[in-house]
Amino acid sequence: MIVAEQKAIDEILRSVRDYDDIAVVSCGSCVTVCMAGGEKEAAGMASIIKLAAMEEGRNVNVRTANPVRQCDMEFFDSPEFGEDGVAGASCVLSLGCGAGVQFMAERYPDKAVIPALNTTFLGVNRDLGYWTEMCQGCGNCILEKTGGVCPVARCGKSHFNGPCGGSSKGRCEIDPDIDCAWQMIYDRLKRIGQLHRLYEINEARDWSASRDGGPRSHKRDDVTADRGAGDE
């Protein structure tokens, strides 16, 4: 899941201060799970904006919308995105991830679309209120070689062929509170009887499939072909 955290309230209030009709839009997927941008957070944010405006003697209309996802076009067809909702506002405050914010900006090219969250990483939920990074979306997964432990995201130096010389007692040199990814890889491979994998030398990383090659896209020709046939 995508993990995000809310920006400082003061920063958000400064960002929306010049607008008198604001649509606060939540997202019902990842940022709801990490308790940063769900319907509850959108309602709370709307109340904060109203109270702040009242204290300054300003009259501000704040409306909310709560789509299932901000990153999927099909959810923009609901009434809450019409003129009585988001389309009628002068500004959109998005409680979605960075992808949702940009998709909203495409949808409403004549409106200011302001992010209320900082998108942090792709991770998992370890415990209530605790998430850790597991994937950087590098575009070329090698988890079958490393026992299901990602050296790109979980090694502090993203080493591909074993640990650095600074790890000690299974801990990372950069942050002793973090487990050494290559220690975890070794332990995992040993447990499943695949230690021979450590003798396989991974070639120099080809980053062309990663973000370094520019914005990425993924298209399923079988799906788009079926859709086109159905539309004709």
C-alpha positions as CSV (number, residue, x, y, z in Angstrom):
1,M,0.0,0.0,0.0
2,I,1.0,3.6,-0.4
3,V,1.8,5.2,2.9
4,A,1.3,9.0,3.5
5,E,1.2,11.4,6.4
6,Q,-0.7,14.6,6.8
7,K,1.1,17.9,6.3
8,A,1.4,20.4,9.2
9,I,-2.0,22.1,9.7
10,D,-0.4,25.5,9.5
11,E,1.0,24.7,6.1
12,I,-2.3,23.5,4.8
13,L,-4.2,26.5,6.1
14,R,-1.7,28.8,4.4
15,S,-2.2,26.9,1.2
16,V,-5.9,27.4,1.1
17,R,-6.2,30.8,2.7
18,D,-6.8,32.7,-0.6
19,Y,-9.9,30.6,-1.5
20,D,-13.4,31.0,-0.2
21,D,-15.0,27.8,-1.6
22,I,-12.9,24.7,-0.9
23,A,-13.6,21.0,-1.7
24,V,-11.8,18.7,0.7
25,V,-11.5,15.3,-1.1
26,S,-10.6,12.1,0.7
27,C,-9.5,8.8,-0.8
28,G,-11.0,5.5,0.3
29,S,-8.0,3.3,-0.3
30,C,-4.4,3.4,0.9
31,V,-4.5,6.7,2.8
32,T,-7.6,5.6,4.6
33,V,-5.8,2.5,5.8
34,C,-2.9,4.6,7.1
35,M,-5.3,7.0,8.7
36,A,-4.1,10.1,6.8
37,G,-6.7,10.9,4.1
38,G,-9.9,9.0,4.7
39,E,-13.5,10.2,5.1
40,K,-12.9,10.9,8.8
41,E,-9.8,12.9,8.2
42,A,-11.5,14.9,5.4
43,A,-14.4,15.8,7.8
44,G,-11.9,16.8,10.4
45,M,-9.9,18.9,8.0
46,A,-13.1,20.7,6.8
47,S,-13.9,21.6,10.3
48,I,-10.4,22.9,11.0
49,I,-10.5,25.1,7.9
50,K,-13.9,26.5,8.8
51,L,-12.8,27.3,12.4
52,A,-9.6,29.0,11.2
53,A,-11.6,31.1,8.8
54,M,-14.1,32.1,11.5
55,E,-11.3,33.2,13.8
56,E,-10.0,35.5,11.0
57,G,-13.4,36.9,10.2
58,R,-13.6,35.2,6.8
59,N,-16.6,33.5,5.3
60,V,-15.5,30.2,3.7
61,N,-17.6,27.5,2.2
62,V,-16.1,24.0,2.7
63,R,-17.6,20.9,1.0
64,T,-16.3,17.4,1.1
65,A,-16.2,14.5,-1.3
66,N,-15.3,10.9,-0.5
67,P,-14.5,8.8,-3.6
68,V,-13.4,5.2,-3.4
69,R,-10.1,6.2,-5.1
70,Q,-8.7,9.4,-6.4
71,C,-6.5,7.6,-8.9
72,D,-9.3,5.9,-10.9
73,M,-11.4,7.8,-13.5
74,E,-14.6,5.8,-12.9
75,F,-15.1,7.2,-9.4
76,F,-15.2,10.8,-10.7
77,D,-18.7,10.2,-12.2
78,S,-20.5,10.4,-8.8
79,P,-22.8,13.4,-8.0
80,E,-20.4,14.6,-5.3
81,F,-18.0,15.6,-8.2
82,G,-20.7,17.7,-9.9
83,E,-21.5,21.4,-9.7
84,D,-22.9,21.0,-6.2
85,G,-19.7,19.3,-5.2
86,V,-16.1,19.5,-6.3
87,A,-16.8,21.0,-9.7
88,G,-18.4,24.0,-8.0
89,A,-15.5,24.8,-5.7
90,S,-12.8,27.2,-6.4
91,C,-10.1,25.1,-4.9
92,V,-9.5,21.3,-4.3
93,L,-7.7,20.2,-1.2
94,S,-6.7,16.6,-1.9
95,L,-6.2,14.1,0.9
96,G,-4.9,11.5,-1.6
97,C,-1.4,10.4,-2.4
98,G,0.8,12.2,-5.0
99,A,-0.8,10.2,-7.8
100,G,-4.3,11.2,-6.6
101,V,-3.4,14.9,-6.4
102,Q,-2.0,14.9,-10.0
103,F,-5.0,13.0,-11.3
104,M,-7.3,15.5,-9.7
105,A,-5.3,18.3,-11.3
106,E,-5.8,16.7,-14.7
107,R,-9.5,16.3,-14.0
108,Y,-9.9,20.0,-13.0
109,P,-7.3,21.9,-15.0
110,D,-8.8,25.3,-14.2
111,K,-8.7,24.8,-10.4
112,A,-6.0,24.9,-7.9
113,V,-5.4,21.4,-6.5
114,I,-3.5,21.4,-3.2
115,P,-2.0,18.4,-1.5
116,A,-2.8,17.9,2.2
117,L,-0.5,14.9,2.5
118,N,3.1,13.9,2.1
119,T,3.5,10.6,0.2
120,T,6.2,8.6,1.8
121,F,6.7,5.0,0.5
122,L,5.2,1.7,-0.5
123,G,4.9,-0.4,2.6
124,V,3.0,-2.7,4.9
125,N,1.1,-2.3,8.2
126,R,3.2,-3.8,11.0
127,D,0.9,-2.8,13.8
128,L,-1.7,-0.3,14.7
129,G,-0.3,3.0,13.5
130,Y,3.0,1.6,12.3
131,W,4.1,1.1,8.7
132,T,7.4,0.1,7.2
133,E,8.8,0.5,3.6
134,M,9.0,-2.7,1.6
135,C,9.2,-1.7,-2.0
136,Q,10.6,1.1,-4.2
137,G,8.8,0.1,-7.3
138,C,12.1,-0.2,-9.2
139,G,10.5,-2.0,-12.1
140,N,12.7,-5.1,-12.1
141,C,11.9,-7.5,-9.2
142,I,14.5,-9.9,-8.0
143,L,12.8,-11.2,-4.9
144,E,13.0,-14.8,-6.1
145,K,16.8,-14.6,-5.8
146,T,16.8,-13.0,-2.3
147,G,14.3,-15.1,-0.4
148,G,11.5,-12.5,-0.7
149,V,13.5,-9.7,1.0
150,C,14.2,-6.6,-1.2
151,P,17.8,-5.4,-1.2
152,V,16.8,-2.2,-3.0
153,A,14.2,-1.0,-0.5
154,R,15.5,-2.6,2.7
155,C,19.2,-2.4,2.4
156,G,20.4,1.1,3.5
157,K,22.8,1.1,0.6
158,S,20.7,-0.9,-1.9
159,H,23.5,-3.5,-2.3
160,F,22.9,-6.2,-4.8
161,N,25.5,-8.8,-4.0
162,G,25.8,-9.1,-0.2
163,P,26.2,-6.9,2.8
164,C,28.6,-4.0,3.1
165,G,31.5,-4.1,5.5
166,G,29.8,-2.0,8.1
167,S,26.9,-4.2,9.2
168,S,27.4,-5.7,12.7
169,K,25.5,-8.4,14.6
170,G,22.7,-8.4,12.0
171,R,22.2,-4.6,12.2
172,C,22.5,-1.9,9.6
173,E,25.6,0.4,9.7
174,I,23.5,3.4,8.8
175,D,20.9,2.8,11.5
176,P,21.6,0.2,14.2
177,D,17.8,0.0,14.9
178,I,17.3,-1.5,11.5
179,D,17.9,-5.1,10.6
180,C,20.6,-5.7,8.0
181,A,18.7,-6.6,4.8
182,W,21.4,-9.1,3.8
183,Q,21.4,-10.8,7.1
184,M,17.6,-11.2,6.6
185,I,18.2,-12.5,3.1
186,Y,20.8,-15.0,4.4
187,D,18.5,-16.2,7.2
188,R,15.6,-16.6,4.8
189,L,17.5,-18.5,2.1
190,K,19.0,-20.8,4.8
191,R,15.5,-21.5,6.1
192,I,14.1,-22.5,2.8
193,G,17.2,-24.4,1.7
194,Q,18.4,-22.0,-1.0
195,L,21.7,-20.7,0.3
196,H,23.2,-21.5,-3.1
197,R,21.4,-18.4,-4.4
198,L,24.1,-16.3,-2.6
199,Y,26.7,-17.6,-5.1
200,E,24.8,-16.2,-8.0
201,I,26.3,-12.8,-9.0
202,N,23.7,-10.2,-9.9
203,E,24.8,-8.1,-12.9
204,A,25.1,-4.4,-12.6
205,R,21.7,-2.9,-12.1
206,D,19.8,-1.8,-15.2
207,W,17.8,1.2,-13.9
208,S,16.0,1.8,-17.2
209,A,12.9,0.2,-15.8
210,S,13.0,2.4,-12.7
211,R,12.0,6.0,-12.1
212,D,15.4,7.1,-13.5
213,G,14.1,6.5,-17.0
214,G,11.2,9.0,-16.6
215,P,7.5,8.6,-15.7
216,R,6.5,5.0,-16.2
217,S,3.2,3.5,-17.5
218,H,1.7,0.0,-17.8
219,K,-0.8,-1.0,-20.5
220,R,-2.6,-4.3,-20.9
221,D,-3.2,-4.6,-24.6
222,D,-5.6,-7.5,-24.1
223,V,-7.8,-5.4,-21.8
224,T,-7.7,-2.2,-23.9
225,A,-8.4,-4.2,-27.0
226,D,-11.5,-5.8,-25.4
227,R,-12.7,-2.4,-24.3
228,G,-12.2,-0.9,-27.8
229,A,-14.1,-3.8,-29.4
230,G,-17.0,-3.3,-26.9
231,D,-17.2,0.5,-27.6
232,E,-17.5,0.1,-31.3
